[in-house]
Amino acid sequence: MTTASEVVRAGPDQAERVAVLIAEAFLPLPVVAWLLPDPADRLDRLTADFLIFVEHAFTHGHVEVTADVTAAAVWFHGADYPPPPDYAARVAAACGPWLDRFQVLDDHFEAHHPHDPHHHLAFLAVQPDCQSAGVGSLLMRQHHQRLDGAGTPAYLEASSPRARDLYLRHGYRLMGEPFFMPDGPPFWRMWREPQGPV
């Protein structure tokens, strides 16, 4: 029997539910308004885009969720995993008239992504009414323990000062100055070295 606060591995059959969770959690972020200026179909397009990456993580990483699926962490293993199958067509269908903005985002992520071996925390999302209760920290600690045991670093891009500060508390350090979308919000590149016992 599991409790809501337990962390479990998600399966591919949960991909859509996880994508919806991430989209709902990320909806208030400035980068989402930049990516999708029209709020009318923002949630649907965002969910479709996240679904591409969540599904891809089951092949090139893993997805962890709380037992009640109110929070999720999407990890990719290794620095140079390939793009999702049929990515160009799928992202065009997902993003519609805002495709050029998603392509700019992808280009910036690719240009700034480190090539040293690591695990990439692509998404950490908590359902809005469950935020600020330590659930995101619980998800991170679970996999950080494995990374520490294996001597493997972690990398992520923080999309808000609040997220940046959370990751700083979990051993991540800033990798230089943030990079910005054109006339848009910043992203902070962050790196976590494996840590020994305290």
N, C-alpha and C positions, 0 to 999 in steps of 0.2 A: 504494500500500500504506500502511495506517495502523498506528500502534502504539497500545498501550493508553493511553498518556499524551496522545495527541492529542485535541483537542476538535473535535467535528463537530456539525452540526445534526441533530437527531433528526427523524424523520418521523412522521406520524400513526399509521403501523402499529406504532410503538414505544411508543405511549401507555400501554398496560397494563404493559409491562415497566418503564417509568419510574415509574408509580404504585406498583408493588410495591417498587421500589428506595427511593422516598421513605418509604413506610410502614415498611419494615424499618429504615431509618436513624433515623426519628423515634420508633420504638417506645419507647425508654427515656426519652423526655422527660417531665417532670412534667405538661405540659399534656395529653399523650395519656392518662395515667391519670385526669386530671380529666375529660376529654371522654368516656372510655369506661371507667367504673369496673369493669366485668366483663371480665376478661382473656380469657374463653373465645373470643370472636369478634373480639377487638380488631384483629388484623391484617387480617382480611377487611373489616371495616367501614371501617377507616382507608384501605385500598387503594381501596375503592369511592368514598370521598369525594375522595381525591386525584385519582382518574381523571377526575372531573368537571372539575377545574381544569386538569389536564394537557391534556386534549382541547381545552378552551377556549383555551389558550395558543397552539395552532396557528392560531387565527383572529385573536387579538388580541395576539399577541406571538410568542415563539419558545421552543424548548427546545434546549439544548445538552447533549451528553453526552460522556464519554470514549468512545474507540472501542470499548472492551470493555463499555461501559454499567455501569461500577461507580460512576459519579458523574453527577449531573445538576443542571442549573440551569434553572429555569422562570421566564421573564421575561414580564411584560406591558408593552406599550408604551402610554404615555399615562396620565393620571391618572384618567380617568373612563370606562373601558371598561365595556360593559354586562355584566349577569350572564349566566351560562351559560343556554342554552335549557333550558326545563323544569326550572329549578334547584330549585324548591320540591319537586317530585315526586321528583326524583333524589336530593336530599339526604335526604328523608324515608325513601326506600327504603334508602339507604346506612346511615343512622345509627339507624334503628329506634327503640327506646325511649329513646335518648339524644339525640334530635333537639333537644330544648329546649336542651341544652348547646351544640350546634353553632350554634344560632341566636343564643345569647348571644355566642359567639365572633365570628360574622359581624357582629353589631351593634357590638361593640367595634372590630373592624377598620374597619368603615365609618365609625364616628364619629371615628376617629383618623387616617383616611387623608388625606394632603395633597392639595390640588387644583392645585398648581402643576405644570406639565408635568414629567414624569419617566418613567423606566422603573422598574417595580416588580419586585424580585427576590422572587417569591412563595415559592420553595422552592430551597434549596441542599442537596443530599443526597449523602452518600458512603456506600457500602456499609460496614457496620460493621467488617469485617476489613481495610478499606483506609483507614480514618480516620487522621488525624494524620500523613499522608505528603505533604501539600501539594497533593492533588488538588483540593480545594475552592478553594484559592487559584488554581490554574491555571485553573479554570473562570471564576472572577470576573475575573481579569486579562484574559481574552480579550474579554469584552464591555465591561469598563471602558475598554479602549483605544478601542473604537468610540464609547462615550459621551463620552469626553474629546475625541475628534476632532470630534464633532458639537456639543459644548457642552451636553450633556444630563445633568441630575442623575439620581441613583438613590435609591431608597427601599426599606426593608425593615423587617420586624418580627423582632427576634431573640428566640428563645424560651428561651434559656439563657444564663447568664453566659459559658460557653465560646464560644458562637456570637457573643455581643456583643463579646467581646474579639478574636475573629478579624476581625470586620467593622471594629472600630476600627483594626486594623493595615492595613486596605485603604482607609483614607481616609474611612470613615463617621464621623459624629458623632452623639451622642445628641440627641434632640429632647425635652428636658425629662425629667421623671420617668417611670418605666414605668407602664403601666396593668395592672390585675390582673383576672383572672377572679374572680367571686364566691367567696370562700373558696378561691381557687385561685392558680395561679402567675402570675408577671409576664410582660409582653412589653415589650421596649425598642424604641421607634420610632427609626429611624436614617436619616440623610440623608447623601448623598455629593455634593458639588459636583464638577463636571468639573474635572480637573486638567491643568495644562500639563506640558511636559517638565521633568524634575527636573534 
